[in-house]
Structures are given as structure tokens and as C-alpha cells.
């Protein structure tokens, strides 16, 4: 039996999404990248999106220094320029219409992970069950403030595009925060790791699904890797046999292509609130 609280939450989310869609149709549209009137995403920002994307498509990235347990991660673009503007507007500017811009980026990173991570690829090719696509959880206070969970909405849109390629995926919002955490913005890699240590856990009703699962974590931005490392730890603690990750973007200072020369020492902190 579905808990009545879950039904009420789903109805509230659906109502808010309907109201938001109605307002988007009624009000003038501005570009989510540069703010110019007329289109959700103008031609200039579309061209810049192509320019700042990684050459050759989504690639594996890693933070430096890399936290223990950080899963192999693929990203579509650097967290810069119009990509950064779109992500900020989507999450905190109530611009859910930018899903049409961001979902193809995220789906590209997800497909790269599904093809290039050996254990994800094996799980799909051997037919050993669908890959569980797990969005990084939002805090309850963020969900209340925003009225929804934007990353989960984006994950569902991106996974729908991946499914067209034949990948067998299940959206699995299996994680939750088990304690209050501070805002990550402005924290260096050590403080982010301390802030998130042991902060996540598998939701009780998802424990059976996570046990023995191959998982693809999804987040919007990789910065220090602390968020992905903690989310992966929680999934492994819940019985997941393998965890990889995909993000829309990676910070230029911390998200460097895997195989590039490692940086050394502490880098200037990125001021985004991502992980």
C-alpha cells in the first residue's frame, strides 16, 4: 500500500509542475543563458554550448585531489559560461523549461558511462537486470524551497532519451540525507568531505532494489567529488555491486579529463554548490 503522505507529495509536485508550465506559456520567455527575450535558449547560447562542450563528446573526468571512493564519472561539458548559467537558472531560478537544454547534455554523459564503464556495459549486454539510475538526493529544505527536486526531474528526462538507444534503465531515487548538512558553496575539498561524511543512506523501501544492483549515479556538477563519493559509499553500504556516475558538467579546476597529468596541492575552491 502506498503511504498517504507519498500520494499527497506526488499530487503537490504535479500541481506545482502544471502551474509552472501554465506560467511559462503565459509569460514572456527569456533565454536561460544570456537573458535575451524571445526564446528559452537563443542561437548564440546554443552555439556557445557547442563550443564549451568537451571535444568529441562526453568524457571521463576526475577531481583533483580525488576523494577515496569517488566513482568513475563522465561529464558533458565544463561548468562555465552558458552551461553554468543554465544549471543555476534551472535549479534555483525556477526555469524548469531548461530541461530541454540540459537533458541532452546529461543523457550524453550517461550514455558515455553506460558504454565506456566496463561493468555498466557488461550489466546491460549480459541482460543481468536494468541499471539503477540514482539521482543525488536534495535536502528536504531545498525541496521545500524549490517546490520540487530539479535533479530528479532532469534525470528522468535524460534517462528517457537514453532509453531510446535501447539501454535498460530504472529511475531509482534510492538515497536520502540522514542528517542536516551545510551549504557546500565556498567549501574546499576537505571541508566538503567532512560536511558530507556518512550523511547519506539508502531509503528503507529501496533496500531490496539496491542490493546487488549496478548503479549509475547522477548529479548536475562535479566539483571536488565529495558528493559523488558519499553517495557511492551509501549505495555500496546498501549492497550495490558497482557504482559509476554521470554529470552535466565538471568544474575546470577540479574536473580534469581522466588520464591527464594530475594537479597537485590544494586548488582554489569552486563557489558552486555542487559536489
C-alpha positions as CSV (number, residue, x, y, z in Angstrom):
1,X,0.0,0.0,0.0
2,X,1.3,3.4,-1.0
3,X,1.6,5.7,2.1
4,X,-0.9,8.6,2.0
5,X,1.9,11.1,2.6
6,X,3.7,9.9,-0.6
7,X,0.4,10.4,-2.5
8,X,-0.1,13.9,-1.2
9,X,3.5,14.8,-2.0
10,X,3.1,13.4,-5.6
11,X,-0.1,15.4,-6.0
12,X,1.6,18.6,-4.8
13,X,4.5,18.1,-7.1
14,X,2.2,17.5,-10.1
15,X,0.2,20.6,-9.3
16,X,3.3,22.8,-9.0
17,X,4.6,21.4,-12.3
18,X,1.3,22.2,-14.0
19,X,1.2,25.7,-12.6
20,X,4.8,26.3,-13.7
21,X,4.1,25.1,-17.2
22,X,1.0,27.4,-17.4
23,X,3.1,30.4,-16.3
24,X,5.8,29.6,-18.8
25,X,3.1,29.7,-21.6
26,X,1.6,32.9,-20.4
27,X,4.7,34.9,-19.6
28,X,7.3,36.2,-22.0
29,X,10.3,33.9,-22.3
30,X,13.9,34.9,-21.8
31,X,16.9,33.0,-22.8
32,X,18.2,30.9,-19.8
33,X,21.8,31.5,-20.8
34,X,22.0,35.3,-21.5
35,X,18.6,36.6,-20.6
36,X,17.8,38.0,-24.0
37,X,14.0,37.9,-24.7
38,X,12.2,35.7,-27.1
39,X,13.4,32.1,-26.7
40,X,14.2,29.6,-23.9
41,X,17.7,29.2,-25.4
42,X,18.8,31.6,-28.1
43,X,21.0,30.8,-31.1
44,X,24.1,32.5,-29.6
45,X,23.9,30.4,-26.4
46,X,23.3,27.3,-28.4
47,X,26.5,28.0,-30.3
48,X,28.4,28.6,-27.1
49,X,27.1,25.4,-25.6
50,X,28.7,23.5,-28.5
51,X,31.9,25.5,-28.1
52,X,32.3,24.8,-24.4
53,X,31.4,21.1,-24.6
54,X,34.2,18.7,-24.4
55,X,35.6,18.0,-27.9
56,X,34.5,14.6,-29.2
57,X,31.6,14.4,-26.7
58,X,31.2,13.5,-23.0
59,X,34.4,12.3,-21.4
60,X,35.6,10.7,-18.1
61,X,36.7,13.3,-15.6
62,X,38.1,13.1,-12.1
63,X,38.5,15.7,-9.3
64,X,42.0,16.6,-8.1
65,X,42.7,15.7,-5.3
66,X,40.4,12.7,-5.7
67,X,38.5,11.6,-2.6
68,X,38.6,8.0,-1.6
69,X,35.6,6.1,-3.1
70,X,34.8,8.6,-5.8
71,X,33.2,6.6,-8.6
72,X,34.3,6.8,-12.2
73,X,32.5,9.8,-13.6
74,X,31.6,11.1,-17.1
75,X,30.6,14.7,-17.8
76,X,29.4,16.5,-20.9
77,X,30.9,20.0,-20.5
78,X,32.9,22.3,-18.3
79,X,31.0,24.2,-15.6
80,X,31.4,27.6,-17.3
81,X,29.6,30.2,-19.3
82,X,26.1,29.5,-20.5
83,X,26.2,25.9,-19.2
84,X,26.7,27.2,-15.7
85,X,24.0,29.9,-16.2
86,X,21.5,27.3,-17.4
87,X,22.2,25.0,-14.5
88,X,21.8,27.8,-11.9
89,X,18.6,29.0,-13.6
90,X,17.2,25.5,-13.8
91,X,17.9,24.7,-10.1
92,X,17.4,28.0,-8.4
93,X,15.7,30.3,-10.9
94,X,12.6,28.2,-11.4
95,X,13.5,27.6,-15.1
96,X,12.4,24.0,-15.4
97,X,11.8,24.7,-19.1
98,X,15.6,24.5,-19.4
99,X,15.3,20.7,-19.2
100,X,15.1,20.7,-23.0
101,X,18.7,22.2,-23.0
102,X,20.2,20.3,-20.1
103,X,18.7,16.8,-20.6
104,X,20.6,16.1,-23.9
105,X,23.9,17.1,-22.1
106,X,23.2,14.8,-19.2
107,X,22.0,11.9,-21.4
108,X,25.2,12.2,-23.4
109,X,27.2,11.8,-20.2
110,X,25.0,8.9,-19.2
111,X,25.4,7.1,-22.5
112,X,29.2,7.5,-22.3
113,X,29.2,6.0,-18.9
114,X,27.0,3.1,-19.9
115,X,29.2,2.3,-22.9
116,X,32.7,3.0,-21.5
117,X,32.4,1.8,-18.0
118,X,33.1,-1.9,-18.3
119,X,30.8,-3.1,-15.5
120,X,27.9,-0.9,-16.6
121,X,28.3,-2.1,-20.2
122,X,28.5,-5.8,-19.0
123,X,25.4,-5.4,-16.9
124,X,23.5,-4.2,-20.0
125,X,25.0,-6.6,-22.5
126,X,24.5,-9.7,-20.3
127,X,20.9,-8.8,-19.5
128,X,21.6,-9.1,-15.8
129,X,18.9,-6.7,-14.9
130,X,18.4,-3.0,-15.5
131,X,21.0,-0.4,-14.4
132,X,19.6,1.6,-11.5
133,X,19.9,5.4,-12.3
134,X,20.2,7.1,-8.9
135,X,19.9,10.9,-8.6
136,X,21.9,12.5,-5.8
137,X,19.3,13.5,-3.2
138,X,18.3,17.0,-2.4
139,X,17.9,18.1,1.2
140,X,14.3,18.3,2.5
141,X,14.7,22.1,3.0
142,X,15.8,22.5,-0.7
143,X,12.8,20.6,-1.9
144,X,10.5,22.8,0.2
145,X,12.2,26.0,-1.0
146,X,12.1,25.0,-4.7
147,X,8.8,23.2,-4.7
148,X,10.3,20.1,-6.3
149,X,13.5,18.1,-6.8
150,X,15.0,19.6,-10.1
151,X,17.8,17.0,-10.4
152,X,15.3,14.1,-10.3
153,X,13.2,15.9,-13.0
154,X,16.3,16.3,-15.1
155,X,17.4,12.7,-14.5
156,X,14.0,11.4,-15.7
157,X,14.2,13.5,-18.9
158,X,17.7,12.4,-19.6
159,X,17.0,8.7,-18.9
160,X,14.1,8.9,-21.3
161,X,16.5,9.9,-24.0
162,X,18.9,7.2,-23.1
163,X,16.1,4.6,-23.3
164,X,15.7,5.4,-27.0
165,X,19.1,3.8,-27.6
166,X,17.8,0.6,-26.0
167,X,19.5,0.9,-22.6
168,X,17.5,-0.8,-19.9
169,X,17.4,1.7,-17.0
170,X,15.2,2.2,-14.0
171,X,15.0,5.6,-12.2
172,X,15.8,4.9,-8.6
173,X,15.6,7.8,-6.2
174,X,17.0,5.4,-3.6
175,X,19.1,7.8,-1.4
176,X,18.2,10.3,1.3
177,X,20.1,12.6,3.6
178,X,20.2,11.1,7.1
179,X,21.3,14.4,8.8
180,X,21.5,18.1,8.2
181,X,24.4,19.2,6.0
182,X,25.8,22.7,5.4
183,X,25.7,24.5,2.1
184,X,28.6,23.3,0.0
185,X,29.3,26.6,-1.7
186,X,32.7,28.1,-0.9
187,X,34.0,25.0,1.0
188,X,37.3,23.5,0.0
189,X,37.6,19.8,-0.7
190,X,38.5,18.8,2.9
191,X,35.5,20.7,4.3
192,X,33.1,19.3,1.7
193,X,34.2,15.8,2.5
194,X,33.8,16.4,6.3
195,X,30.4,18.1,5.7
196,X,29.1,15.0,3.8
197,X,30.8,12.2,5.7
198,X,28.2,9.5,6.5
199,X,25.4,11.9,5.5
200,X,23.5,9.7,3.1
201,X,21.8,6.3,3.3
202,X,19.5,4.1,1.2
203,X,15.8,4.7,1.8
204,X,14.3,1.6,3.5
205,X,11.8,0.9,0.7
206,X,14.7,0.9,-1.8
207,X,16.9,-1.5,0.0
208,X,15.8,-4.6,-1.8
209,X,16.3,-2.9,-5.2
210,X,19.8,-1.6,-4.4
211,X,21.0,-5.0,-3.0
212,X,23.1,-6.5,-5.8
213,X,22.4,-3.6,-8.2
214,X,24.7,-2.0,-10.7
215,X,24.1,1.8,-10.3
216,X,24.7,5.0,-12.3
217,X,24.7,8.0,-10.0
218,X,23.6,11.3,-11.5
219,X,24.4,14.8,-10.4
220,X,24.4,18.2,-12.0
221,X,28.0,19.3,-11.4
222,X,31.2,17.6,-10.2
223,X,33.4,19.9,-8.2
224,X,35.5,18.2,-5.5
225,X,33.9,14.8,-5.9
226,X,32.8,14.8,-2.2
227,X,29.1,14.4,-3.0
228,X,29.5,11.6,-5.5
229,X,32.0,9.8,-3.2
230,X,29.5,9.9,-0.3
231,X,26.5,8.9,-2.5
232,X,28.6,6.0,-3.9
233,X,29.6,4.9,-0.3
234,X,25.9,4.9,0.7
235,X,24.9,2.7,-2.3
236,X,27.8,0.3,-1.7
237,X,26.8,0.1,2.0
238,X,23.3,-0.7,0.8
239,X,24.6,-3.7,-1.2
240,X,25.3,-2.2,-4.7
241,X,27.9,-4.2,-6.5
242,X,29.2,-1.3,-8.7
243,X,28.7,2.4,-8.9
244,X,29.6,4.8,-11.7
245,X,28.4,8.4,-12.2
246,X,27.4,11.0,-14.8
247,X,27.0,14.7,-14.5
248,X,26.1,17.6,-16.8
249,X,29.3,19.5,-16.0
250,X,32.6,19.4,-14.2
251,X,34.5,22.4,-12.9
252,X,37.5,23.3,-14.9
253,X,39.8,23.5,-11.9
254,X,38.8,20.2,-10.3
255,X,37.1,18.2,-13.1
256,X,40.0,17.2,-15.3
257,X,40.0,14.6,-18.1
258,X,41.0,11.2,-16.7
259,X,44.4,10.4,-18.0
260,X,45.6,14.0,-17.9
261,X,48.5,14.9,-15.6
262,X,47.3,15.1,-12.1
263,X,47.4,18.5,-10.4
264,X,49.0,18.8,-7.0
265,X,48.1,20.6,-3.8
266,X,45.0,22.5,-2.9
267,X,43.3,24.4,-5.6
268,X,41.2,27.5,-5.3
269,X,37.7,26.4,-4.1
270,X,34.9,26.5,-6.7
271,X,32.0,28.5,-5.4
272,X,29.2,26.4,-6.8
273,X,27.1,24.4,-4.5
274,X,27.7,21.1,-6.4
275,X,29.8,18.2,-5.2
